[in-house]
Amino acid sequence: MTEQLFLTNIFKAKDFSNEELESIISKFSQVNFSKNDYLLKEGTTENHYWFIESGFVRSYVVDTSGNDITTNFYAVGDIVIDWTSFFLRNPTRENIQALTDCKCWQLDFDTFQQLFHGIQSFREQGRTTLVNSYFALKKQSVSMIADQAKKRYIMLVKEKPHIVQNISLKHIATYLGITDTSLSRIRKEISDE
């Protein structure tokens, strides 16, 4: 029954008929990941996407110096996916890794395609999600160029306090494009204000 409740809340019953909800929800399978498990590894093609019911996940890339740089964080209710690899069917450059034990609901590529082409409401919700993901990525890209690190950190605290409270400072620092030491200094400045 937890599947019914969690996924029904995700798919917002008002947007789908009972038959559509039943059809969609029945296609998901529960998958549990342990801390440090990979949902996706660099060089493989994304064949699934997951909704997180509990836990935290991050995506990262390895830079030219061999450092892993966090590109995104995912928490309860988020879709975990490399959109480009999933839709273009090409190998990913990212790694997606569980930061904690996670409970997820998984949908594979072929089933997604069936639902996408068979249920208009599912297709519309998918498009909306993809567009919102693009806007978030664009906002993050511009912020990395145009905003000071302190402002980026303050925005992260404001928009995603659960991430700041539950994720290691090392991962948050790489996401913000700064060192651990700089992040510690910024946090001290903010607490002194």
C-alpha atoms as one frame of an Amber mdcrd trajectory, in Angstrom:
protein
   0.000   0.000   0.000   2.967   2.323   0.525   3.549   2.096  -3.245  -0.011
   3.245  -3.894   0.229   6.216  -1.542   3.713   7.443  -2.480   3.276   7.135
  -6.247  -0.289   8.477  -6.149   1.054  11.587  -4.405   3.799  11.861  -7.034
   1.382  11.594  -9.928  -1.269  13.845  -8.341  -4.556  12.018  -8.681  -6.274
  15.178  -9.962  -4.217  14.988 -13.166  -4.995  11.329 -13.944  -8.070   9.138
 -14.091  -8.210   6.201 -11.669  -7.555   3.827 -14.590  -4.523   5.830 -15.713
  -3.139   5.946 -12.157  -3.588   2.206 -11.786  -1.881   1.555 -15.106   1.063
   3.832 -14.293   1.606   2.757 -10.699   1.459  -0.955 -11.537   4.463  -0.533
 -13.861   6.843   0.664 -11.133   8.951  -1.690  -9.075  10.534  -0.966  -5.727
  14.335  -0.947  -5.632  16.447  -0.391  -2.546  19.974   0.970  -2.720  22.521
   0.875   0.083  24.743   3.823   0.900  27.442   4.215  -1.807  25.616   1.958
  -4.328  25.629   3.270  -7.880  22.341   3.834  -9.680  24.325   4.721 -12.809
  28.020   4.607 -13.694  29.912   6.705 -16.207  30.113   5.008 -19.602  26.816
   3.119 -19.310  23.479   4.078 -20.839  20.638   5.182 -18.570  17.896   2.555
 -18.803  15.823   3.472 -15.746  14.579   6.365 -13.791  13.715   6.399 -10.153
  11.515   8.338  -7.774  13.116   8.583  -4.341  10.791   7.652  -1.497  13.519
   7.897   1.143  17.201   8.781   1.224  19.622  11.036  -0.637  21.456  10.604
  -3.945  23.973  12.708  -5.817  25.235  12.838  -9.377  28.828  13.719 -10.130
  31.449  13.844 -12.854  35.187  13.336 -12.606  37.152  16.410 -13.699  40.424
  16.460 -15.646  42.409  16.298 -12.386  40.546  13.185 -11.191  38.362  14.976
  -8.625  34.691  14.122  -8.396  32.489  17.200  -8.750  28.864  17.036  -7.638
  26.414  18.087 -10.347  23.133  17.559  -8.510  21.462  16.298  -5.344  18.255
  14.281  -5.158  15.927  13.742  -2.219  12.420  12.484  -1.417  10.036  12.915
  -4.349  12.755  13.735  -6.885  13.275  11.913 -10.154  16.805  10.550 -10.376
  17.897  10.336 -13.999  20.455  11.387 -16.562  17.931  12.803 -19.042  20.377
  13.024 -21.946  21.528   9.427 -21.676  17.964   8.175 -21.108  16.389   9.879
 -24.126  19.308   9.929 -26.574  20.363   6.372 -25.628  24.033   7.261 -25.319
  26.592   6.534 -22.588  26.540   8.932 -19.665  29.451  11.002 -18.430  27.947
  11.167 -14.937  27.877   8.818 -11.991  24.774   8.650  -9.824  25.392   7.341
  -6.316  23.343   6.795  -3.162  24.597   8.964  -0.287  22.399   7.082   2.186
  20.324   3.933   2.082  17.514   4.702  -0.368  14.106   3.351  -1.208  13.187
   4.099  -4.827  10.497   3.294  -7.365  11.920   2.320 -10.731  10.569   2.509
 -14.260  12.544   1.149 -17.215  13.010   2.863 -20.577  10.676   0.614 -22.617
   7.857   0.889 -20.084   8.368   4.641 -19.905   8.001   4.806 -23.705   4.772
   2.780 -23.579   3.293   5.052 -20.912   4.595   8.210 -22.609   2.969   7.321
 -25.935  -0.115   5.697 -24.436  -1.277   8.102 -21.714  -1.517  11.780 -22.622
  -1.463  12.960 -18.982   1.728  10.983 -18.357   3.289  12.540 -21.461   2.329
  16.070 -20.368   3.637  15.548 -16.856   6.873  14.139 -18.313   7.319  17.155
 -20.563   6.689  19.534 -17.682   9.237  17.689 -15.528  11.831  17.769 -18.314
  11.317  21.496 -18.908  11.562  22.245 -15.177  14.782  20.209 -14.995  16.205
  22.224 -17.882  15.301  25.518 -16.176  16.929  24.379 -12.911  20.082  23.353
 -14.785  20.196  26.675 -16.641  19.730  28.614 -13.397  22.564  26.625 -11.758
  24.871  27.171 -14.761  24.308  30.929 -14.788  24.693  31.147 -11.016  28.079
  29.375 -11.183  29.300  32.143 -13.507  27.476  35.227 -12.273  27.099  34.794
  -8.493  29.603  34.839  -5.651  30.003  31.538  -3.782  28.336  32.974  -0.674
  25.211  33.867  -2.655  25.136  30.374  -4.221  25.341  28.820  -0.755  22.588
  31.076   0.642  20.331  30.130  -2.293  21.004  26.420  -1.684  20.109  26.839
   1.996  16.927  28.703   1.033  15.801  26.392  -1.792  17.014  23.028  -0.460
  17.570  23.198   3.312  17.174  19.407   3.572  20.259  19.001   1.362  22.394
  21.333   3.503  21.243  19.547   6.666  21.892  16.005   5.416  24.738  16.049
   2.887  28.465  16.234   3.658  30.135  19.619   3.293  32.654  18.064   0.899
  29.883  17.264  -1.620  28.152  20.609  -1.107  31.446  22.444  -1.694  32.077
  20.689  -5.038  28.482  21.407  -6.082  29.073  25.091  -5.350  32.418  25.068
  -7.156  34.489  25.899  -4.078  36.823  24.178  -1.615  35.788  22.764   1.767
  37.822  25.526   3.413  35.986  28.254   1.496  32.640  26.721   2.407  33.599
  26.616   6.088  34.609  30.300   5.909  31.295  31.230   4.221  29.296  29.308
   6.833  31.205  31.082   9.632  30.610  34.506   8.013  26.887  33.797   7.784
  26.658  32.581  11.381  28.522  35.724  12.571  26.125  38.079  10.777
